[in-house]
Amino acid sequence: MSAVEMIGAILMIAVSILVTVFIMFQNPKGDGLSSLAGGSSFMNGAKDRSVDAKLNRLIRILAVAFFVVTIAVYAFDIYL
């Protein structure tokens, strides 16, 4: 395993952990099981929506970064 592959693997692990953490920070979109018990969930106005929008954007950027790092490591392994 070359140094570039090791760096790529470390980057992929870091990005995947970040994606997982940021997904857990998001507010749930639906009621889930709380709707069965009669509970209700609601958004706290525009602030929550803007935070969710920022988290969604960050998750998309990290997902693209993961894809790019994966392809770059694979290409480096094959062509160099």
Residue pairs with C-beta under 8 A, 6 or more apart in sequence:
1 9
2 77
4 73
4 76
5 73
5 76
5 77
8 69
8 70
8 72
8 73
8 76
9 73
11 69
12 66
12 69
12 70
12 73
15 62
15 65
15 66
15 69
16 66
18 62
19 59
19 62
19 63
19 66
22 55
22 58
22 59
22 62
23 59
25 55
26 52
26 55
26 56
27 43
27 48
27 51
27 52
28 41
31 39
31 40
31 41
32 41
34 40
34 41
43 49
